[in-house]
Amino acid sequence: MKKIAIIQARLGSTRLPSKVMLDLAGKTVLARVISRVRRIKGLDEVVIATSDRLEDDIIATEAGRLEVPVYRGSLDNVLSRYYYAAKECKADVIMRVTSDCPLICPEISEKVLAHFHPKTLDYSSNVQERTYPRGLDTEVFSFDALHRCFVEAETDSQKEHVTQYINDNPKAFRFDSVYDSSKDMSHLRWTLDTLEDYVLIRKMYDYVNDDTSYHEILDLVEKNPKWIEINRMIEQKVN
């Protein structure tokens, strides 16, 4: 059974253009994400899925430099991008990661992957019952579930947001969630979508590296409570 992670990435971003190529302590944001995802135990391959637009050549070039395979497809139909990337890789199980998560935690993503069993589940994630900071988001689903989404999705939103069709049809899919029952840190924002997010994450990368664990980062943030104020006012975009 082949398990892959597909990292979706594009250069265009309405709130922070070219954010995946910004610098974080000497590496691009995309390089940081790739480095962390490569540390997730249980994966057979990591793939970048970007658009076929000329502007996203830089994404393909960076992925090539980091020796990560690239699939290129529709800019707006990200679902089709995932489907064809997974099909090309002959994947049985797909982990979805976005390139705006340079602090994604391998240990937590491993839990989501280990929790997923294709015989009993179609989809598992740590985002439906959110207890971890935003920016550690991990979704895992079967190729069969992805195929159903690809065939049955109708709205532009369902095609843009890879797993929205699953969320829109909860009775048609078998769900489960991974969460931290001891501590709710969902109020923390460690994703990269605005300049304020970048200021915070760049500050954090003065102290962390690709090996720093979630609990170590959390301890650092709790010792620097003023950091939380940097992007507290940012509202998450609604799908």
C-alpha positions, 0 to 999 in steps of 0.5 A: 500500500503506497502512502504519499504526501501531496503538498499543494503550492502556488506563487499567487496569493491574494493576501501575501503574494509569493509567500512560499518563496519567502525566506525563513532563516536561510531557506524558503518557506517551501523548503521548510515545509518539504523538510518537515514533511519528509520527516513524517514516518510511514510515507513512501513519497512526497510530491509537490502539486502546483499549477501549469501557469508560467508564474509557478515555474519557480515552484517547480524549479525549487522542488527540483532543486530539493529533489522532490517530484512535481505534478503540474495541473489546473490552477483553480481546480486543485482537486484535479491536481491532487487526483492526477498527481495521486494517480500518476504516483499510483498512491493508495493513501494520500496525505494533504498538506498545504505549503503555508504550514512551515511549522507542520509537526511530523509527529502529529502528522504521523498520528493522523496517518497511523490513525487512518485505515482504508478498510474502516475509514475514508478520511481522517484529519486533525482539523475537524475537531481542532485542538492543535494550532492552525498551521499543523493541518493534516488530512489523510484519505484513500485514493478511492475517496479522492476519486469519488470527490473528483468524479462527483464534485460539482461546485467551484468551491468543491474543486478548489478545496480538495476535501470540501466535497467530503465535508459537504457529504458527511453521511457518504464518507467514513470520518475520524479525527485526531486531537489532543484531549489534554490541551486545546491550542486551536487559538494559536495561528502558525499558518502563513497567509499575511504579513503579520503571520510572516513576522511571527513565523520568521521570529519563531525561526530565529529559535527553531529549525526543521527538527524542532518538535511541536512541544518545543515550539509550544514551550517557546511560544508560551515563554514569549506570550507577546508573540501571540499578539502579532497575528491574533487579529487576523481572520482565517479565510473561509473556504 
